[in-house]
Amino acid sequence: MAESTLRSPQRRRFVLEARLKRLRAAQRAGVLSAAAVEAAAYLDDPAAVALRRGPVLAPSPEARALIDLHLAGLPFRERELLRLRRGWADGNVYSPEEIGRVFGLAPDAVRARCEATLRRLRAALLLEELLGCAETPSPGE
């Protein structure tokens, strides 16, 4: 199968619809918490955004706790790249060029690493929730 076929808009839409159907079923079954869906939507997961019927501009304390729990499990460099790029470090969103100067990376490498880290973070967040492995700390912890 050609590479272009795997990345076609029709294929992406098919995969998104299949994920959305699985997430809706898990939510109806009570396996998927609203905080996990909100956290994934905040991380720009397309299926979670569709499930919520819109993006999340500021996560709730429960969703933020889930994100922080998964961020803590990332290697330092990946976590810091993502925190700087998304503005979670100090409230300022830094450009790939600025981050690249700090870490000695090309701007394209910063973009690629941030996107790959976000993909893994989204997948881990929902997968662990669906498998019942995630322990959600209270926002005060």
Backbone torsions as a table, in degrees:
resi	resn	phi	psi	omega
1	MET	NA	136.0	-177.2
2	ALA	-70.8	150.7	179.1
3	GLU	-59.7	-38.1	-178.3
4	SER	-65.1	-29.7	178.6
5	THR	-68.8	-39.3	-179.0
6	LEU	-67.5	-29.1	-176.2
7	ARG	-106.5	14.9	-177.4
8	SER	-68.5	154.6	178.5
9	PRO	-59.0	-35.8	179.0
10	GLN	-64.9	-40.7	179.6
11	ARG	-65.8	-44.4	179.0
12	ARG	-61.7	-41.1	178.9
13	ARG	-64.9	-40.8	178.2
14	PHE	-61.7	-45.6	179.5
15	VAL	-64.1	-43.0	178.9
16	LEU	-61.6	-45.0	179.4
17	GLU	-63.9	-38.5	178.2
18	ALA	-65.9	-43.5	177.6
19	ARG	-64.1	-40.9	179.7
20	LEU	-63.1	-40.3	178.8
21	LYS	-63.5	-42.8	178.6
22	ARG	-65.5	-40.9	179.6
23	LEU	-66.2	-40.5	177.8
24	ARG	-62.8	-42.2	178.9
25	ALA	-62.9	-42.2	179.4
26	ALA	-66.6	-37.2	178.9
27	GLN	-67.4	-42.1	178.1
28	ARG	-64.2	-34.4	-179.9
29	ALA	-77.7	-7.6	179.0
30	GLY	81.6	14.5	-178.4
31	VAL	-87.6	-27.3	-175.4
32	LEU	-108.0	121.4	-177.8
33	SER	-80.1	155.5	177.6
34	ALA	-64.5	-33.1	179.6
35	ALA	-65.4	-38.1	178.7
36	ALA	-66.9	-41.8	178.3
37	VAL	-64.9	-42.7	179.4
38	GLU	-63.6	-42.9	179.4
39	ALA	-63.5	-43.3	179.1
40	ALA	-65.6	-38.1	178.0
41	ALA	-66.3	-38.2	177.3
42	TYR	-62.4	-31.2	177.6
43	LEU	-87.8	15.4	175.2
44	ASP	67.4	31.3	174.2
45	ASP	-71.8	119.8	-174.7
46	PRO	-60.4	-39.2	-179.6
47	ALA	-67.6	-40.6	179.6
48	ALA	-68.1	-37.7	177.5
49	VAL	-63.2	-42.4	178.5
50	ALA	-66.4	-39.3	179.5
51	LEU	-64.0	-39.2	178.2
52	ARG	-79.8	-12.7	-176.4
53	ARG	64.5	39.6	175.6
54	GLY	153.2	162.2	-179.4
55	PRO	-75.1	167.0	176.8
56	VAL	-110.4	120.7	-179.5
57	LEU	-86.7	-36.4	177.7
58	ALA	-141.7	119.8	-176.9
59	PRO	-72.9	153.9	175.0
60	SER	-70.0	166.2	178.1
61	PRO	-58.3	-36.2	179.4
62	GLU	-67.0	-43.7	178.6
63	ALA	-66.5	-40.9	178.6
64	ARG	-62.9	-37.6	178.4
65	ALA	-64.3	-40.0	176.8
66	LEU	-63.8	-43.3	179.2
67	ILE	-62.8	-46.7	-179.7
68	ASP	-62.1	-37.4	178.0
69	LEU	-61.0	-43.7	-179.7
70	HIS	-76.5	-33.1	175.9
71	LEU	-63.1	-37.6	-178.8
72	ALA	-62.5	-25.2	179.9
73	GLY	-83.4	-5.0	-179.7
74	LEU	-83.4	153.2	171.9
75	PRO	-60.8	151.6	-174.7
76	PHE	-51.7	-50.1	-175.1
77	ARG	-61.4	-45.5	179.8
78	GLU	-64.6	-42.3	-179.9
79	ARG	-62.1	-44.6	-178.2
80	GLU	-70.2	-38.1	176.0
81	LEU	-57.7	-46.8	-178.2
82	LEU	-68.1	-42.2	179.9
83	ARG	-62.0	-41.7	179.5
84	LEU	-70.6	-41.2	-176.9
85	ARG	-68.6	-37.2	-178.4
86	ARG	-90.5	-8.2	178.7
87	GLY	84.9	18.0	-178.4
88	TRP	-83.6	-14.4	-176.8
89	ALA	-75.2	-54.7	-176.2
90	ASP	-137.4	13.1	-179.8
91	GLY	89.8	-8.8	178.3
92	ASN	-101.2	132.5	176.3
93	VAL	-91.3	121.3	-177.9
94	TYR	-98.2	148.1	179.7
95	SER	-76.4	158.7	175.9
96	PRO	-58.2	-31.9	178.9
97	GLU	-66.2	-44.0	179.6
98	GLU	-64.8	-44.5	-180.0
99	ILE	-66.3	-39.6	179.2
100	GLY	-60.8	-37.8	177.8
101	ARG	-64.4	-38.5	-178.9
102	VAL	-68.4	-43.3	-174.6
103	PHE	-98.0	-1.4	-179.9
104	GLY	70.7	39.3	-179.4
105	LEU	-122.1	155.5	172.9
106	ALA	-73.2	150.0	179.3
107	PRO	-55.8	-37.6	177.7
108	ASP	-64.8	-35.1	177.9
109	ALA	-67.9	-37.8	177.7
110	VAL	-62.7	-47.9	179.1
111	ARG	-58.8	-47.1	-177.6
112	ALA	-63.4	-43.8	-179.8
113	ARG	-67.0	-39.9	178.4
114	CYS	-64.0	-44.0	-179.9
115	GLU	-65.6	-42.2	178.6
116	ALA	-64.1	-41.2	178.8
117	THR	-65.8	-41.8	177.2
118	LEU	-61.8	-42.1	178.6
119	ARG	-59.7	-46.3	179.9
120	ARG	-65.4	-39.0	-179.9
121	LEU	-64.8	-45.2	177.8
122	ARG	-60.7	-47.6	-177.9
123	ALA	-63.0	-44.6	-179.2
124	ALA	-64.4	-40.3	-178.4
125	LEU	-59.2	-52.1	-177.7
126	LEU	-75.4	-37.4	-178.3
127	LEU	-64.3	-47.1	179.9
128	GLU	-64.5	-35.7	178.2
129	GLU	-65.5	-43.6	-179.2
130	LEU	-66.7	-35.6	-179.6
131	LEU	-82.9	-8.6	179.0
132	GLY	78.0	21.9	-177.5
133	CYS	-91.6	-20.0	-174.3
134	ALA	-81.6	129.2	172.7
135	GLU	-100.8	117.9	-177.3
136	THR	-86.2	113.1	176.9
137	PRO	-72.6	154.5	177.0
138	SER	-72.0	152.2	-176.2
139	PRO	-57.1	-25.0	-178.8
140	GLY	-79.6	-11.1	-176.2
141	GLU	-82.5	NA	NA
